[in-house]
Amino acid sequence: MKLEETGLTFEDIKEKVNKYMIETYERMDFLAESAKDQYIYNEKGEKYFESRPEAEETLIWWNKNHGNLNVNKLTYTFKQLFDEWSEIFIPTKEERKRMRKTHETIKGKLGLSNSMGLLAAAKKFKSLYNRKYSSIKKNDFQQSKSK
């Protein structure tokens, strides 16, 4: 789409970008406004939640209890961060054996292929294990991978 087709000036678009790229990065108000009174339905056509407050309450519960690592990234090393994350999301050896036999995933854990790929990738970055996570940059990963 061309700028003149939008009916907006460059300044108008820049203003919107500044507003939504900063303000909605955390809250995403524009999604809440556009999705007002819209509900997500399951495969049987039933609403997952009867009301927005119920959905928000469930989301708050989920964020508190799943996947949020209590990490001080200034002091954690890459290995500490990966190990803590792995305990939560990567299946244990016994769980992976069972997954191979039954072809089923374990609730709350990554699938077999994803977990094996992440474990293999982590081994390639052994040179970064003892570095503070906050000091690692993209270039460090690229150089470590090529060794």
Helices and strands as residue ranges (DSSP letters): H 3-6, H 10-26, H 29-34, H 52-65, H 78-89, H 93-102, H 112-124, G 126-128, G 133-135, H 138-146
